[in-house]
Structure formats: C-alpha cells, structure tokens
Amino acid sequence: MSKRKITAEDIVSSWANALATNATADEVPPGWLRMDEVAKMLGKSESHTFKLLAAATREGRCETSSYRVQRGSRVLPHKHYRLK
C-alpha cells in the first residue's frame, strides 16, 4: 500500500476549507435601522446622527441591537437602532 504524496494544492485546499465561513446575514426585524439609514432619512451627516443616537440611547428614547448584514461582499455585525 503506497502513501499518496501531499502536494502544495492539497495544503492550499485544506487551508481554504478550514478558513471558509458560511456567514449568513440576519433578518433585521421591521423598525430597526442602521445609523447610516437614519442619517439619510434625516438629511444629516453620519457623525452628527451618531451623536444624536448616542444621546437618545443614553436617555432611553431608543434601543440598540446588533444584526449581521451584508456589506459589500462580506457579512458584518452592525448596530441597529429602534425608537421605544
């Protein structure tokens, strides 16, 4: 019985399989918006909207949750906001 020689392609394939992720985006429930979506709706800059949302969250006027969403070719967690 002969052993099969391990090739560079085998090693690359093993690494690719080990590092592959099957990340899927979460279904974001109605009413939850990302900061950039709120900024666009309000016609404000994202930096100003961030300050407004941070204050509203501290004061209990809105709540936050993190959902994984498709951003370009990747699925990343993003904070979402919802009015209480």
C-alpha positions in Angstrom: 0.0 0.0 0.0 1.6 3.3 -1.1 1.0 6.6 0.6 -0.1 9.5 -1.5 2.2 12.4 -1.7 0.8 15.7 -0.2 1.0 18.5 -2.7 1.0 22.2 -2.4 -2.5 22.2 -3.8 -3.6 19.9 -1.1 -2.2 22.2 1.6 -3.9 25.3 0.0 -7.2 23.4 -0.3 -7.0 22.4 3.4 -6.4 26.0 4.5 -9.1 27.3 2.2 -11.7 24.8 3.7 -10.6 25.5 7.2 -10.9 29.3 6.9 -14.1 29.3 4.8 -17.1 30.7 6.6 -20.7 30.3 5.8 -21.8 33.5 7.4 -25.3 34.5 6.6 -27.0 37.8 7.1 -29.6 38.1 9.9 -33.2 39.0 9.1 -33.5 42.5 10.5 -36.9 43.0 12.1 -39.1 45.9 11.0 -38.4 49.2 12.7 -34.6 48.5 13.3 -32.3 50.9 11.3 -28.6 51.3 10.9 -27.1 54.7 11.8 -26.4 55.5 8.1 -30.0 54.8 7.2 -31.3 57.2 10.0 -28.8 59.8 8.8 -30.1 59.6 5.2 -33.7 59.8 6.4 -33.0 62.9 8.5 -30.7 64.5 5.9 -27.9 64.8 8.5 -24.3 63.7 8.4 -23.4 60.3 9.9 -21.2 61.9 12.5 -24.0 64.2 13.7 -26.5 61.4 13.6 -24.2 59.2 15.7 -24.2 61.9 18.4 -28.0 62.2 18.3 -28.5 58.4 18.5 -25.9 58.1 21.4 -27.8 60.8 23.4 -31.2 59.2 22.6 -29.9 55.8 23.7 -28.5 57.2 27.0 -31.8 58.9 27.7 -33.8 55.8 27.0 -35.6 57.1 23.9 -34.2 54.4 21.6 -32.7 51.0 22.0 -29.9 49.2 20.2 -29.2 45.7 18.9 -26.6 44.2 16.6 -27.5 42.3 13.5 -25.3 40.7 10.8 -25.8 42.4 7.5 -24.3 42.1 4.0 -21.8 44.9 3.5 -20.2 44.6 0.1 -19.0 41.1 -0.3 -18.9 40.4 3.5 -21.4 39.8 6.3 -20.6 42.0 9.3 -22.3 42.8 12.6 -23.7 46.3 12.6 -25.5 48.2 15.4 -29.2 49.0 14.7 -31.5 51.4 16.4 -35.2 51.4 17.2 -37.4 54.0 18.8 -39.0 52.9 22.0 
